[in-house]
């Protein structure tokens, strides 16, 4: 069994949940970046997912910290990114990868 951190919709911030319960996590963790504003993102993009329309700099920086902490705990992490997070999942993944490489 794995814990799933769901970032979006009506869930509490994953960073707060992680900080409170990280000592209870097992070896496997799943992080899902869904976003909080699905309808608005779809309207802004016209359902074309080639550009970011809602940059989440602060959340990505907090996520990098969280992922690096999980790495130091030798956790197996699976990260899933939805287009509704910033407007383009591939672009979010590219930015996140760059941030992770800078911090390591």
CORLINWO-V517340 format. One record per backbone hydrogen bond with DSSP energy under -1.0 kcal/mol. CO is the residue of the C=O (numbers start at 1). NH is the residue of the N-H. E is the energy in kcal/mol with one decimal. If there is no record, write none. Layout:
((CO & NH & E) (CO & NH & E))
This chain:
((3 & 30 & -2.8) (5 & 32 & -3.2) (7 & 34 & -2.1) (7 & 35 & -2.1) (8 & 11 & -1.9) (13 & 17 & -1.9) (14 & 18 & -2.9) (15 & 19 & -2.2) (16 & 20 & -1.8) (17 & 21 & -2.0) (18 & 22 & -1.9) (21 & 24 & -2.1) (22 & 25 & -1.0) (27 & 76 & -4.0) (28 & 3 & -1.2) (29 & 78 & -2.4) (30 & 5 & -3.4) (31 & 80 & -3.0) (32 & 7 & -3.3) (33 & 82 & -2.8) (35 & 9 & -1.4) (37 & 41 & -2.7) (38 & 42 & -2.5) (39 & 43 & -2.1) (40 & 44 & -2.5) (41 & 45 & -2.4) (42 & 46 & -1.6) (45 & 48 & -1.0) (56 & 60 & -2.6) (57 & 61 & -2.5) (58 & 62 & -2.4) (59 & 63 & -2.4) (60 & 64 & -2.4) (61 & 65 & -1.8) (62 & 66 & -2.3) (63 & 67 & -3.2) (64 & 68 & -2.6) (65 & 69 & -2.0) (66 & 70 & -2.4) (67 & 71 & -2.4) (68 & 72 & -2.1) (69 & 73 & -1.2) (70 & 75 & -2.4) (71 & 74 & -1.8) (76 & 29 & -2.9) (78 & 31 & -2.9) (80 & 33 & -3.2) (82 & 85 & -1.9) (83 & 87 & -2.0) (86 & 53 & -3.3) (86 & 54 & -1.9) (88 & 92 & -2.3) (89 & 93 & -2.8) (90 & 94 & -2.1) (91 & 95 & -2.3) (92 & 96 & -2.8) (93 & 97 & -2.6) (94 & 98 & -2.1) (95 & 99 & -2.4) (96 & 100 & -2.5) (97 & 101 & -2.3) (98 & 102 & -1.9) (99 & 103 & -1.7))
